[in-house]
């Protein structure tokens, strides 16, 4: 099993702390998908910007359709949430 070094929320500073704080406000916790990017706060910020644009930005797809696509892709990748 591979182990990825991450930054603990208590040790986060700068851009990473800002993104961790936003994550906690949004979801009540910091999901692993953010933690695995934590050595580069800008990647966390930019990844979240992309995610929020895809899921909530203007689109011909409804929010439900976007969630269904995400669910199917996760299942196909054997990703358990």
KAUR-V960859 format. One line per field, one symbol per residue. ss: DSSP state (A for helix, B for strand, O for the rest). burial: 1 if it has 24 or more other ideal C-beta (glycine too) atoms within 12 Angstrom, else 0. A space follows every 10 residues. Layout:
ss: ???
burial: ???
This chain:
ss: OOOOOOOOAA AOOAAAAAAA AAAAAAAOOO OAAAAOOOOO AAAAAAAAAA AAAAAAOOOO OOAAAAAAAA AAAAAAOOOO O
burial: 0000011000 0100110011 0110000001 1011101100 1001101100 1000000000 0000000000 0000000000 0
